[in-house]
């Protein structure tokens, strides 16, 4: 029992196995969140395969899970055909759309298993894979957990999710180019040290979260050549976390070109920025395989 978050895939864009990425991981986006007996799976990148292997080893069967997807780009769904529990008839997975009647995520997951893309048809998944949605208000209580979503800035669109129960809350906000939502993005490049005015709607969505898992793909040096690609500077994410007064920030969706050493340098820059802003927010890099318990004091 309790409130747990585990990272199964933390990389962005494409899997990056190898010697230079073994500390933070090379699998693409997948996060497991457990509130007592309720299981939530956020995104289905290649990390979903390893989560599936682990679920098959656990004593709790059948497996029942709520699946929330930020969006359907390849790095967020490519693990789904390799998710072993989906082939077991007794298991149930509910795929949620963001608004009432939205079945796109369910349809696109099945579409990637067409023979042009994959040798095994969606019909081979013998578990119960059920389409549903978060309703007209994009908010719904699932197994006692209040789930809300927020529209983000990303090519093709994406959603952030807030999950809350018993006063504890985690926000998952990947693939969100926060820099493009600033009132005047050009100001940032003229003065990188100045605080950045994050839109109030996003700040309020994240306000006071125990943990904000947020896309921080680019460094200050990388971002100018990637404008419009759908991902923010990690330092801009720091400003969002500070302004929203979140307790902990996990920088997520690491760039495929960043080695473990590069990520540690990025996190060092983020921590320095938080100190300059007068914040004691705990900032760390999301690392594959790490499990956090959020209803007790956390030291990652």
Secondary structure, DSSP 8 states (H G I E B T S, - for coil): --EEEEEEE-B-SS---SGGGTTT---BSEEEEEETTEEEEE--STHHHHHHHHHHHSS--S-EEEEE-S---GGGTTTGGG-GGGG-TT-EEEEEESSTT--HHHHHHHHTTSTTT-SS-GGG--SEEEEEE-TTTTEEEETTEEEEEEEE-STT-EEEEEEEETTEEEEEE-S--GGGGSTTHHHHHH-TTS-----HHHHHHHTT-SEEEEE--B-HHHHTTSTTSS--BHHHHHHHHHHTT-SEEEEESB-TT--HHHHHHHHHHHHHHHHHTT---EEEE--TT-EEESSS----
